[in-house]
Amino acid sequence: MFQSNSLMKNLSVANIIAIKSWKPMSFLRKLKEKVTKPEASLSLNLSKNTFTLGEDLEGNLVVASEEEFDATEIRVEFRCIEKKKKGRYEWNQITKRSEWREFWETATLHSIDLKISEGLHLTQGYKKEFPFRTNIPAGGRESYDSVDGSVTWSVKGVLAIKGRPDVDSETFEVQVIRPTAAPTIVKEIVREVVMIPCTYCGKLMPQTSTLCPYCGAPRRA
């Protein structure tokens, strides 16, 4: 009985120590980290605003951090999305008739995730610029926007973090156009014409002519 009471007393003391050692603030901080992004920012810069099909999209991504954490990778996401307005007749159970319904159909024409850095450890005050380059397919579609459809090219930077929300840059819309046709060069050939006097009227006539254009006399050799 004495040993049982001693054991229960030791267990109670152990439970009290465990409760005192548990830090609710540490648990809440870890829980908050899982649902909040790190204090970091991405700034995306392109070499220009308009690119042609077949050309390389070039720019740089500036990563800055005010918090210490680990990132799994840094990447640039480049997309081309086509939207088309379509319609079809659908049966309305209430009105008991077919009615025309319009909807938007979306298709991804081009998609690439360009990794520009492997995993890295960021510290408070970290700042670095990462250049990138990716090709725009020559057989792709140029940008356009109308009431019935659109083709949109866009690019953004992503700082991926395991176990926490990723940090994204602003998404930039890129204008993509078809390359202009090369101008046709016309080469002008200038030939020198030797003039000789007509034997009969004395006026000048081309040496290659067989008759004088003025008097009609035949040219003498």
URTA-V534232 format. One record per residue. N is the residue number from 1. PSI is psi in whole degrees, -180 to 180 (* if undefined). Layout:
# URTA-V534232
{{N,PSI} {N,PSI}}
This chain:
# URTA-V534232
{{1,-39} {2,-41} {3,-40} {4,-43} {5,-38} {6,-41} {7,-43} {8,-37} {9,-41} {10,-40} {11,-40} {12,-42} {13,-40} {14,-41} {15,-39} {16,-42} {17,-42} {18,-41} {19,-41} {20,-33} {21,-16} {22,126} {23,104} {24,-32} {25,-37} {26,-41} {27,-44} {28,-36} {29,-42} {30,-38} {31,-39} {32,-38} {33,-31} {34,-21} {35,-3} {36,148} {37,152} {38,160} {39,79} {40,161} {41,151} {42,134} {43,116} {44,131} {45,130} {46,153} {47,-25} {48,176} {49,-27} {50,134} {51,158} {52,155} {53,136} {54,-10} {55,162} {56,133} {57,119} {58,148} {59,-166} {60,154} {61,120} {62,123} {63,127} {64,143} {65,142} {66,18} {67,150} {68,124} {69,172} {70,135} {71,144} {72,-31} {73,165} {74,129} {75,164} {76,125} {77,121} {78,123} {79,151} {80,117} {81,131} {82,135} {83,134} {84,135} {85,126} {86,172} {87,160} {88,160} {89,131} {90,144} {91,126} {92,116} {93,-25} {94,-49} {95,-12} {96,44} {97,163} {98,136} {99,145} {100,126} {101,132} {102,146} {103,163} {104,131} {105,129} {106,137} {107,140} {108,113} {109,-28} {110,136} {111,126} {112,135} {113,104} {114,111} {115,122} {116,-4} {117,143} {118,-172} {119,145} {120,160} {121,121} {122,140} {123,170} {124,128} {125,4} {126,138} {127,127} {128,149} {129,131} {130,112} {131,155} {132,160} {133,134} {134,148} {135,143} {136,118} {137,134} {138,-28} {139,14} {140,-173} {141,141} {142,159} {143,141} {144,161} {145,124} {146,178} {147,-20} {148,-5} {149,173} {150,155} {151,119} {152,128} {153,134} {154,156} {155,143} {156,158} {157,148} {158,129} {159,107} {160,134} {161,129} {162,129} {163,1} {164,160} {165,144} {166,157} {167,125} {168,151} {169,176} {170,140} {171,125} {172,134} {173,129} {174,129} {175,121} {176,126} {177,165} {178,145} {179,141} {180,146} {181,144} {182,137} {183,144} {184,123} {185,119} {186,120} {187,121} {188,125} {189,119} {190,122} {191,139} {192,127} {193,123} {194,127} {195,139} {196,152} {197,143} {198,138} {199,-27} {200,-51} {201,-13} {202,-3} {203,156} {204,140} {205,151} {206,141} {207,-24} {208,-11} {209,146} {210,-19} {211,148} {212,126} {213,-9} {214,-53} {215,-11} {216,3} {217,146} {218,146} {219,134} {220,145} {221,*}}
